[in-house]
Amino acid sequence: MSGPARPHAGEVLGRFVAESRWEEIAPALRHEAVRSLLNHLGCALGVAQDPAVTTALQVMAGFSGTPVATVVGQGRKLDPMSAAFVNCIAGNLLDYDDTHLRTVIHPAAPVAPPLLALAEQRGHSGAEVLHAFLLGMEVECRIGNAVSPGHYDRGWHITSTCGVFGAAAGCAKLLGLTAAQAWNALGIAASQSAGLVENLPSAAKNVGMGNAARHGLLAALLAGQGYEAAPAAIEGPLGWARAMGDAPQIEEITTGLGGRWEIARTTYKPYPAGIVFHAVIDACLQLRAELEVPPEAIATVTVAGDALLLARGDRVVRTARDARVSIHHSAALGFVRGKAGVAEFEMPAVLDPALAAFRARVVAELDASLPRGGARVTVRLSDGRERTALVLHARGSEARPLSDAELAEKFRDNAGLGGFAGRAGAALDALWALETAPDIRGLMALLG
């Protein structure tokens, strides 16, 4: 006789979302939710004047409903779905946001904006927002685990495609949906999942990200009003996972749910570049300090890494988007400028003749023995000497996390870039105290 049928993935996740209690979540994990939200909002403030953000705002404003949700850094409000769309784009735009390394998902960007918009509209407390935020990010990362690495390898932009599930789960919690309704919200989200790796160097990436945020909110709202989805919309024979990849590893979604938290493995970036390039930058900065020679004395730089590093980063650099995912540009910054801040990945740096000349001396090679996120950099000087640096755990990684003080300094830097340096201190105070805030409207006023 066959045993009892295994519950559907969405059923398990829906029950997890509906039954989770904030008081049962460990203090360290609650604090991580604050760190993640702080990092996300700082990234959004930093690009407040970027045309990609202001254009999205202009387009969405023409169709916005009642303006009740703050658009970060813009001094105006839109309806919750439109605000979620624009704020998601802002949080993810510079590739400076948080990362779940195993899947390369940026967990906060699709999840925080719809939650903040809903909470501002409906008056939810800071703790309620942080709770829903944690759950949404956990759901997206677990679904991502279940389809990795084949999903991304096929060309699906996993932050967008899995982010819609995280947004739906988080919004389901904030709306107080039942387990069955949350299950349906995830199934509805499955039909709204999209985003292509091919489009990452273009503004089409921004659209996929923004849609993940607003479509997740839409899924939860529809489920709350009685809309239903197929029970196996995620893992069924013609469901999301098989349509967009291989057979899902369901145990990655369900095993240890509520006990082992994927979101506890979130990392935060010290550099506004793809996470797999951080080890390259660290290694080059290390070699620069050790060698103490001018860039002109370096004949070649060989960067070795895993297949993802080469697939993402062995590219010609023509735009700022290219620079943020370039092995060659990352190495050039380490040796020529000795720093890798936001300005070092903008167009003036792309066009800098010194950086362009150095990029031409950088060679990328595959070393499948290196872990994801690691890199080995070998420098050959004009006089024939060689020196190598191996970085297995980059600064900001799970093994070398950024401190609260470093995250706060990053927030201040980003606020300054966006023109909000004067409000950074008050916003930080509000964020660190968010768990005890009766609502989030004071915080959103500071961010607006």
Stockholm file with secondary structure:
# STOCKHOLM 1.0

chainA/1-448         MSGPARPHAGEVLGRFVAESRWEEIAPALRHEAVRSLLNHLGCALGVAQDPAVTTALQVMAGFSGTPVATVVGQGRKLDPMSAAFVNCIAGNLLDYDDTHLRTVIHPAAPVAPPLLALAEQRGHSGAEVLHAFLLGMEVECRIGNAVSPGHYDRGWHITSTCGVFGAAAGCAKLLGLTAAQAWNALGIAASQSAGLVENLPSAAKNVGMGNAARHGLLAALLAGQGYEAAPAAIEGPLGWARAMGDAPQIEEITTGLGGRWEIARTTYKPYPAGIVFHAVIDACLQLRAELEVPPEAIATVTVAGDALLLARGDRVVRTARDARVSIHHSAALGFVRGKAGVAEFEMPAVLDPALAAFRARVVAELDASLPRGGARVTVRLSDGRERTALVLHARGSEARPLSDAELAEKFRDNAGLGGFAGRAGAALDALWALETAPDIRGLMALLG
#=GR chainA/1-448 SS CCCCCCCCHHHHHHHHHHHCCGGGSCHHHHHHHHHHHHHHHHHHHHTTTCHHHHHHHHHHHTTCCSCCEEETTTTEEECHHHHHHHHHHHHHTTSCSCBBTTTTBCCHHHHHHHHHHHHHHHTCCHHHHHHHHHHHHHHHHHHHHHHTTHHHHTTBCHHHHHHHHHHHHHHHHHTTCCHHHHHHHHHHHHTTCCCBGGGTTSTHHHHHHHHHHHHHHHHHHHHHTTCCCCTTTTTSTTSHHHHSSSCCCHHHHHTTTTTSCGGGGCBCCSSSSCGGGHHHHHHHHHHHHHHCCCGGGEEEEEEEECHHHHHHHSSCCCSHHHHTTCHHHHHHIIIIISCCCGGGGSHHHHTCHHHHHHHTTEEEEECTTSCTTCEEEEEEETTSCEEEEEESSCTTSSSSCCCHHHHHHHHHHHHHHHTCGGGHHHHHHHHHTGGGCSCSHHHHHHHC
#=GC SS_cons         CCCCCCCCHHHHHHHHHHHCCGGGSCHHHHHHHHHHHHHHHHHHHHTTTCHHHHHHHHHHHTTCCSCCEEETTTTEEECHHHHHHHHHHHHHTTSCSCBBTTTTBCCHHHHHHHHHHHHHHHTCCHHHHHHHHHHHHHHHHHHHHHHTTHHHHTTBCHHHHHHHHHHHHHHHHHTTCCHHHHHHHHHHHHTTCCCBGGGTTSTHHHHHHHHHHHHHHHHHHHHHTTCCCCTTTTTSTTSHHHHSSSCCCHHHHHTTTTTSCGGGGCBCCSSSSCGGGHHHHHHHHHHHHHHCCCGGGEEEEEEEECHHHHHHHSSCCCSHHHHTTCHHHHHHIIIIISCCCGGGGSHHHHTCHHHHHHHTTEEEEECTTSCTTCEEEEEEETTSCEEEEEESSCTTSSSSCCCHHHHHHHHHHHHHHHTCGGGHHHHHHHHHTGGGCSCSHHHHHHHC
//
